[in-house]
């Protein structure tokens, strides 16, 4: 889809939505363009290195992301309002993307995660836990609010045992 002219892309997406509504279709739509995902999806799964990071309804995920990777992705989506766009600070993830062939142990996002806690994130694999009805996240320390506070000293929603 991304290689198509924007007007052709919009026509195809609208056709897909019309067909979905008319025939009750379900799509598995894989994309990197989060505006396209928002337009066409009812539920969204964010993946990192081939593993689920977060799953929620479209509206819940875009309004209240819980995984730090989801928050970083959403912080990079352009905002059509120039004033709001200038006020927002995108989250810049540090480090290189690990190899999917040889992913990191435990949480595969931990080498790049701004909320990383040594002894937990690099040791224990997080479950894919429900944090709200229909909203699941694979993170030991999910985000509490959006826009988010990704600092290491930000308060944590959960504590490691």
N, C-alpha and C positions, 0 to 999 in steps of 0.2 A: 504494500500500500504506500509506503513512504516514497517510492520512486515515481509515483503518479503525480500529475499536476493536481494542485489543491482542489480545483473545481471538479475534476474527475473523481478524485478521492472522496469528496463530499457526496457526489452522486451515488457512488458505489456503497458507501456507508449508509446512506438513506435508503437505498434499495434493500440492503441487508436487514435494516430495521423494519421496513415495510413487510418484507417476506416473513420475518420473525413474528411480527404481530398477526399477519394474516393466517399463517399456517402453524402457529404455536411452536416455532423452531427453537432449539437451543444450540448455541454456537460455543465452540472452544476457540477463542480468538486470542492469538498470541501476538503481542506487539510491544514495541518500546516507546511508542508515542502515547504518553499518558492522557493527552487531550482526546485522542481517538478512543482510547480505552474507556474514558469517562463517558463519551458520547454513545458507545454501542453496548456497554456492559451493564448488567444488573448486579452481578457479583464479580469481585475482582480478587485474584490471587497474585500476590507479589512473590517472585521467586528470586533466590540468590544462589548462584552456583548449582542450579538444578534442583534445589530443595525449597519447599514452601517456607516463606518467612511470615506471611500474613494473608488472611482470608477474611473478607467482610463484604457486606453490600457496598455497592458503589458509593452511595451517599455517606455511609458510615466511614468507609476507608478514607475518602477525600476530606471529610470533616474532622476525623479523629484517628489519624494513623497511630499505631502503637509500636511498630517495629522501627528502630532507628534507620534502617535502610529505606523503608517506605517513606519516612519523614524526609530523608535526604533527597530521594527521587522527587517527591512532591515540591520540595523547596526550589527545585530547578525548573519547574514548569512555568513558562511565561504567564504573567498576569496582564490581562488586556488594559487595566487601569494603570497609566504611567505613574501616578502618584503612589499607589499601593506597591507597584513593582519596585520603585526606588527605595521604599521603606523596608522592604523585605531583605533579610540577609540569607542568601543561600548557604546550605551546609556543604562544606568542602570536605569530602572524605579523604583521609590521608592514606598513603601506601598504595601498593599495586594490587590489582585484582588477583587473588590466588588462582592457581591452576585448578580447573574442575576435575582434572585427572588425578591430582594429588591434593585434595582439599585439606584445609586445616582441621585439626582434631576438635572435638566438642562443637561449639557453635562455629559454623564455617564463616561467619561474618566477624568474628572477634578480632582478627588482625587490623581491621579498618574501623571498628566500632568506637565512636566517641564515648560510649557508656561502658566500655570494657572494664571488667573487674577481675584482676588476676586471681586465680584459684577457683573461680566459678566458671566464667565464660570460656576459658581455655581448658577446662577439665571436664565439665558436665555438659552433655548435649541437652539443650532446652527441649521441653515437650512442646507440642502444638496445642496450647491451652486456650480455652475459651475465657476471654477477659470481659466480654459482654455478650448478651444473647446474639448468636450468629457471627461473632467476631473472634477469630482465633489468631494467635501470634506465637511464634517460636522465638522467645526472648526471655532471658532471666530477669531483665530490668526494662520492661516496656515503658514507653513514653506516657507521661501523665496528662499532658495537655498539648494542644496545637494552637498557634505556632509553638514549636517545641523549645525546650531548654535541653540542649545536648551536652552541656558541660558535665565533666566528671563529678563535680560536687553538687549536681542537681539532686533533689530529693528522689528517692527510689520508691516505686510502687510496691515492690516486693523485696524481701531480704533473703539472702542465701542461708541455708541451714548449715 
